């Protein structure tokens, strides 16, 4: 296992937040832990399930839900195994990504990945505008297509924190050259749902370091045409 005991991000949250890079693509799997009950939420557990299990054991945390931002294998590949291990529901992404999450093996063949994880049918698809709760956090689901047609993000305005998958990165934006991606749609999603947030709003992207909307509004070269 390459993960030791992770360090929590941000001291002002009502939950503990840990971010683990998993898979060969260094995808960010986020683990939120209720400090009182030690119940956990997993966001985008894309692979390296044994490593995730090891970190959960170290944190003395037990997952209660899995949330998925979109259907690419590096974000969903470990969800089926973790759902079976703990008997917990998987929520998301939007139903427009059903073709992806339900055929992860085909993604592996497309990208030349020998073990992309397992296909999964979520317990519930998510819709734009609904609210999900965890350990004092109130997350609004926003449908943000463009990278994939069914991509969603989870935004907690009360704590200036969001999980945005592969829509926006520090210094970059999501790719739109994959099947059913669309650059103009991606930019429209960012403009409507992310650039409308305050500069102080923090986000965990699907890959790479965390950032804020203010930093990206000012410095991200890919946003110049819409800022």
C-alpha positions in Angstrom: 0.0 0.0 0.0 1.5 3.3 -1.0 -0.7 5.4 1.3 0.3 6.0 4.9 -1.8 7.9 7.4 -3.1 10.9 5.4 -3.2 14.4 6.7 -6.6 16.2 6.8 -7.2 19.3 4.7 -8.8 22.4 6.1 -9.4 22.8 9.8 -12.6 24.7 9.6 -14.9 21.9 8.3 -17.4 20.0 10.4 -15.9 16.7 9.0 -12.3 15.5 8.4 -11.3 15.6 4.8 -8.6 13.4 3.3 -7.6 13.2 -0.4 -5.9 10.1 -1.7 -4.4 9.7 -5.2 -5.4 6.4 -6.7 -4.9 4.5 -10.0 -2.1 5.2 -12.5 -3.8 8.5 -13.4 -3.4 9.8 -9.8 -7.1 10.4 -9.5 -8.2 12.1 -6.2 -10.4 9.9 -4.1 -11.8 12.0 -1.3 -12.7 10.6 2.1 -14.9 12.6 4.4 -15.1 11.4 8.1 -17.6 12.4 10.7 -15.4 13.0 13.8 -18.0 11.9 16.2 -19.4 8.7 14.6 -16.4 7.8 12.4 -18.8 7.3 9.6 -17.2 8.1 6.2 -18.2 9.2 2.7 -16.2 8.2 -0.3 -16.2 10.4 -3.4 -14.8 8.9 -6.6 -13.1 5.7 -5.3 -11.6 4.9 -8.7 -9.3 2.1 -7.8 -6.6 0.7 -5.5 -9.3 -0.6 -3.2 -6.9 -2.3 -0.8 -5.1 1.0 -0.3 -8.5 2.8 0.4 -9.4 0.0 2.9 -6.1 0.4 4.6 -6.6 4.1 5.0 -10.1 3.6 6.3 -8.7 1.1 8.9 -6.0 3.6 10.0 -8.6 6.3 10.4 -11.0 3.9 12.2 -13.7 5.0 9.8 -16.5 3.0 8.1 -18.0 4.2 4.9 -21.7 4.8 4.7 -22.1 6.1 1.1 -20.2 6.5 -2.2 -20.7 9.5 -4.4 -19.5 9.5 -8.1 -18.9 12.7 -10.1 -18.8 11.0 -13.5 -18.3 7.6 -15.2 -14.7 7.4 -16.2 -13.0 4.3 -14.9 -10.4 6.1 -12.8 -13.3 7.6 -10.8 -15.6 4.7 -10.5 -13.5 1.5 -10.9 -13.4 0.6 -7.2 -17.0 1.5 -6.3 -18.5 -1.9 -6.9 -16.0 -3.7 -4.7 -16.4 -1.2 -1.9 -20.2 -1.3 -2.2 -20.1 -5.1 -1.7 -17.6 -4.9 1.1 -19.7 -2.5 3.2 -23.2 -3.0 1.9 -23.5 0.8 1.2 -25.3 2.7 -1.6 -23.6 4.4 -4.6 -25.1 7.7 -5.6 -24.4 9.4 -9.0 -23.4 10.4 -11.4 -26.2 11.8 -13.6 -28.0 9.2 -15.7 -26.4 10.6 -18.9 -23.2 8.8 -17.9 -24.9 5.4 -17.6 -23.1 4.2 -20.8 -19.8 4.8 -19.0 -20.3 3.4 -15.5 -22.1 0.3 -16.8 -19.3 -0.6 -19.2 -16.0 0.1 -17.4 -14.3 -2.8 -19.0 -14.9 -1.3 -22.4 -13.2 1.9 -21.2 -10.3 -0.2 -20.2 -10.0 -1.6 -23.7 -10.4 1.9 -25.2 -7.6 3.3 -23.1 -5.4 0.2 -23.2 -5.8 -0.3 -19.4 -5.5 -3.9 -18.3 -7.4 -3.6 -15.0 -9.8 -0.5 -15.1 -12.0 -1.9 -12.3 -15.5 -3.1 -12.5 -18.7 -1.8 -14.0 -21.5 -0.6 -11.7 -25.1 0.5 -11.8 -25.5 3.1 -9.1 -28.3 2.7 -6.5 -29.5 6.2 -7.5 -28.7 8.6 -10.4 -28.4 12.2 -9.3 -30.2 15.2 -10.7 -29.3 18.9 -10.9 -30.4 20.9 -7.9 -30.9 18.1 -5.4 -29.2 18.2 -1.9 -27.0 15.6 -0.2 -26.1 15.8 3.4 -23.1 14.5 5.3 -21.7 15.3 8.8 -22.8 18.9 8.9 -22.1 19.5 5.2 -24.9 20.4 2.8 -24.0 19.6 -0.8 -26.0 20.8 -3.8 -25.6 18.6 -6.9 -25.0 20.5 -10.1 -25.1 18.8 -13.5 -21.9 20.0 -15.3 -21.7 18.2 -18.7 -18.8 18.8 -21.1 -16.1 16.4 -19.9 -18.7 13.7 -19.9 -22.5 14.2 -20.5 -23.5 13.1 -17.1 -20.8 14.8 -14.9 -22.0 16.3 -11.6 -20.3 18.3 -8.9 -21.0 18.6 -5.2 -21.0 22.1 -3.8 -21.2 23.1 -0.1 -21.6 26.9 -0.1 -22.0 26.9 3.7 -18.4 25.8 4.0 -16.9 27.1 0.7 -16.0 23.6 -0.5 -16.8 21.6 -3.6 -15.8 18.4 -5.3 -15.7 19.1 -9.0 -14.3 15.9 -10.6 -12.8 16.6 -14.0 -14.6 19.8 -14.8 -12.0 22.3 -13.4 -8.4 21.9 -12.2 -5.8 24.1 -10.8 -4.5 25.9 -13.9 -6.5 23.8 -16.3 -10.0 22.4 -17.2 -11.3 19.0 -18.1 -10.6 17.4 -21.4 -13.4 17.4 -23.9 -11.9 15.2 -26.6 -13.1 11.9 -25.1 -16.3 10.3 -26.6 -19.4 12.5 -26.1 -17.3 15.4 -24.6 -17.9 18.9 -25.8 -15.7 21.9 -25.2 -18.4 24.6 -25.5 -20.6 22.7 -23.1 -17.8 22.3 -20.6 -17.1 26.1 -20.6 -20.8 26.8 -20.2 -20.9 24.5 -17.2 -17.9 26.2 -15.6 -19.4 29.6 -16.2 -22.8 28.8 -14.9 -22.0 26.6 -11.9 -18.4 27.4 -10.8 -17.5 30.9 -11.8 -20.7 32.1 -10.1 -19.2 31.0 -6.8 -17.2 33.5 -4.6 -13.4 33.8 -4.9 -13.0 32.1 -1.4 -14.7 28.9 -2.6 -12.3 25.9 -2.4 -12.5 22.9 -4.6 -11.0 19.4 -4.8 -10.5 18.5 -8.4 -10.3 15.0 -9.9 -6.6 15.3 -10.3 -3.9 17.5 -8.8 -3.9 20.0 -6.1 -6.9 21.8 -4.5 -7.5 25.4 -5.5 -10.0 28.2 -5.1 -12.4 29.8 -7.6 -10.6 33.2 -7.0 -7.2 31.7 -8.0 -8.6 30.1 -11.1 -10.6 33.2 -12.1 -7.4 35.2 -12.0 -4.7 32.8 -13.2 -6.2 29.9 -15.2 -5.4 30.5 -18.9 -8.2 28.2 -20.0 -10.8 30.4 -18.5 -9.8 33.7 -20.2 -12.5 33.5 -22.8 -15.2 33.2 -20.2 -13.9 35.3 -17.3 
